[in-house]
Amino acid sequence: MKSDLDLAREAASGQEAAFETLVRRYQGNVRGLTRRLTAHAAEADDVAQTAFLTAWRKIGSYRGGSFKSWLCTIAYREFLQARRRQKPEVTFDESAHIIGFDASAARLPEQLDLDRALRTLPENQRICVVLCVASGMSHSEASEATGFPLGTVKSHVNRGVAALRKQLASDHVA
């Protein structure tokens, strides 16, 4: 199995099959991230698609390190761009629940509870929790992606996770 860096170098030289391998490897991560950041599944898929197109155009700028983090940073920035183009959201669509592509039907109620709980967090806390906990980015990577100071990211994650635990515990969710 080729490394992300090797595949990225091949993709930068024009080998589409190498980039397709990277897309297959990380599409679940990127779609999971965008679905937790947005309120609507269709919007999340659009943001994820745009992120992959941007990654294809910028693949030559990838210099190593965590490819997943590099890609999730692009997805986060595309989410911000999409949000700037939208009208402010007035209502929450309950049908816009967030589920991962590899989720089992047995875990669906737990995921719906978690998604509802995520929606109650202040936006900056939700973003940091999604980037660090759900997407697995380090605090430093999330700081770089969001532009928030490192200490702020850590605070948002800690406060957000604590709020989620409290809310999920009060809802009797395991």
N, C-alpha and C positions, 0 to 999 in steps of 0.2 A: 504494500500500500504506500503510495507516494505521500510525502509530507505536504502540508498546506503551502509552504513556501515554494516547493518544487512545482506544484500545480499552478500557483499564482504566476511564477516565472514563465511557465509554458503558456498560460492564458495571455500574459502580457505580450508574448511573441505571436499571438494570433490563433493559438490552438483552442478552438471553442470547446472541444471535448474536455479539456482540462478544467475550464470554467464550469462546465456542466457538472463535473464531478464535485467541485466545491459547492455548487448550488444544492445538489442532492445531499451533500454532507451537512449543510447548515440551514436548509430551508425551514425545517421544524423550529429551530432556535429563533430565526428571524420572524417567522409568522407568529410564534408564541409571544415574542416581545411586542410586536405591533398590535396583536389582538388584546394585549393587556394595557397598552397605551391608549388605544382608541375605544370609542363607544360602540362601533359597528363593525361586524365581521367583514363586510364588503370593503369598507374603508381601510381596514387593517390589511387586507389582501392587496389592495391598491398600493398602500405604502410599502409593503414588503416587495412587491414587484418593482416599484420605482427604486427601492434600495438596491436590488440586484442589478438593475440597469445602470445605476450610478456606479456600483462596484465594478461592473464590466468596463465602463468608461475609464475608471480610475485605477484599474488593477495594477498598472505600472507603478503606482505610488506606494503599494504595499511593500514594506521592507523587512518583514519578519515580525516575530512576536505572535501574539494570539490573533489568528485570522478571525475567529469568532468575535472577538472584541472589536476588531477593525470593522467587521461587517455590521455588528450591532450598533456601533457608533454611527455608521452611515444610515442605518435604519432609524435611529433616534433623530438624527438631523432631518431626514425626510419626513418623519412624523411632525417635527416642528414646522417645516415648510408647509405641509398639508394643513396644519392647524391654522397657520397665518392666512391661508387662502380661504378658509371657511368662515361662514357666519357663526357667531357664538351659539353654542348648543343650549336650548332652553329646557328640554325635557330629556329624561333618561329612558331609553328604550329597553324595557325589561327583557325583550327577546334577544338583545345583543350580548348574550353571555359569552364568556371567553372559555374555550376549551382547547387543549393542546391536540395536535394531530394524532398523538399516540395514546390518548386517554381511553380508558376502558369505560364501558357504560356503568359499571359498578361505582366508579368514583365520580360520576357526573354530579350528584347532589353536593358533594364536598367541594367540587370545583366551582359550582354556581355560588355556594356560600362564600368561598374565598374571593371570587370575582366581585360579588356584591360588597364584601368588606373592603377590597381594594378601592372600589369607587368612593368609599366614604373618607378615604385619606385625603389630606390636602395634596394638591397636584405635585408639588416638588417632592413630598415624601413618597407618593405613589411611584413617581418616575424613578427615584433612587432605589426603592424596594424592588421594582420590576427589573431594573438594570442589574442590581447586585445579587438579589436572591433568585429571581426567576430566570434571569439570563446568565447568571454565573460570572458576571464581570467583577473584577476586583474594585475596591473603593477608588483606587488610583485611576483605573480605566474609566469608571463612571464619572469621576471628577473631570477627566480629560474630555469625555464625550459631552458632558453637560455644561462645562465651563464653571461649575460650582467649585468653591474651594474644597479641598480634601476633608477638612474637619466638618464642613457643612454636609457633605455626602454622608459621612459616618453618622452624624447626628440625625439626618433624615432617615437613614436606614434603621438606626436603633429605635427612634421614636415610632417609625412606621411599623416595624415588626412588633414592638410592644403593643401598639394600638390594635394591630390585627389579632394578636394573641388574646388580648382582653375582649375584643368584640367577638371573636370566634368562640371563646370559652363561655361568654355570657349567652351565646346562641346555642350552647350545648353541642358544638361541633367538635369532633375529635381531631 
